[in-house]
Amino acid sequence: MSIEKLAVDLQKLIDEKMNAFSFLGKKAKEQAKRLEKTHQEMSAILHELKPVESLIKAQHPEKAELFDALLGYKDEK
């Protein structure tokens, strides 16, 4: 088999992998947008509950770190 033929075959494999990579990249970007929207919605809910934050954290201590992150999330935007 010639080097030229091997190079053509290799390029086909590279193109297939890059197409798959690009497809997954587009899916990841779409999922990131949905996740961003979900975080915004969750953050808005927590900001509404801010006056009773200590009560919520006491009732759901396993989520306290998440609550803090989401409360800070809206402050960053």
QUIQUIDA-V613583 format. One record per backbone hydrogen bond with DSSP energy under -1.0 kcal/mol. CO is the residue of the C=O (numbers start at 1). NH is the residue of the N-H. If there is no record, write none. Layout:
# QUIQUIDA-V613583
<<CO | NH> <CO | NH>>
This chain:
# QUIQUIDA-V613583
<<2 | 6> <3 | 7> <4 | 8> <5 | 9> <6 | 10> <7 | 11> <8 | 12> <9 | 13> <10 | 14> <11 | 15> <12 | 16> <13 | 17> <14 | 18> <15 | 19> <16 | 20> <17 | 21> <18 | 22> <19 | 23> <20 | 24> <21 | 25> <22 | 26> <23 | 27> <24 | 28> <25 | 29> <26 | 30> <27 | 31> <28 | 32> <29 | 33> <30 | 34> <31 | 35> <32 | 36> <33 | 37> <34 | 38> <35 | 39> <36 | 40> <37 | 41> <38 | 42> <39 | 43> <40 | 44> <41 | 45> <42 | 46> <43 | 47> <44 | 48> <45 | 49> <49 | 52> <50 | 53> <52 | 56> <53 | 57> <54 | 58> <55 | 59> <56 | 60> <60 | 63> <61 | 64> <63 | 67> <64 | 68> <65 | 69> <66 | 70> <67 | 71> <68 | 72> <69 | 73> <70 | 74> <71 | 75> <72 | 76> <73 | 77>>
